[in-house]
Amino acid sequence: MHMSTRIAGVLTGLALALGGAAFAAPAAHADVTACINQVERELQGGEAPDSVRMACYVGLTGDHAQCVSGLTAAAVTNGTAESACRVAPD
């Protein structure tokens, strides 16, 4: 009986943890998407390369300078990089 109670507790905790991650993930994705969309507007319909996606992800973590640096290295203008990285952590 003690073992089944422990298993039930672990499963409940796991379900709660995974449920919380599912709620948090869409918000994080939306922030990266906003950053990528800002860059794609400059590309005028072109799809952002992986280097842009990675730089936007870095911006999501709050490292604005590294985000801008990554985007400008990917041939994004400085103005667009600044604005795209600004929306990433929102």
QUIMO-V240483 format. One record per backbone hydrogen bond with DSSP energy under -1.0 kcal/mol. NH is the residue of the N-H (numbers start at 1). CO is the residue of the C=O. Records with the same first field share a line. If there is no record, write none. Layout:
NH=CO + CO
//
This chain:
5=1
6=2
7=3
8=4
9=5
10=6
11=7
12=8
13=9
14=10
15=11
16=12
17=13
18=14
19=15
20=16
21=17
22=18
23=19
24=20
25=21
28=24
29=25
30=26
31=27
32=28
33=29
34=30
35=31
36=32
37=33
38=34
39=35
40=36
41=37
42=38
43=39
45=40
53=49
54=50
55=51
56=52
57=53
58=54
59=55
60=56
61=57
62=59
63=58
64=62
67=63
68=64
69=65
70=66
71=67
72=68
73=69
75=72
76=71
81=77
82=78
83=79
84=80
85=81
86=82
87=83
//
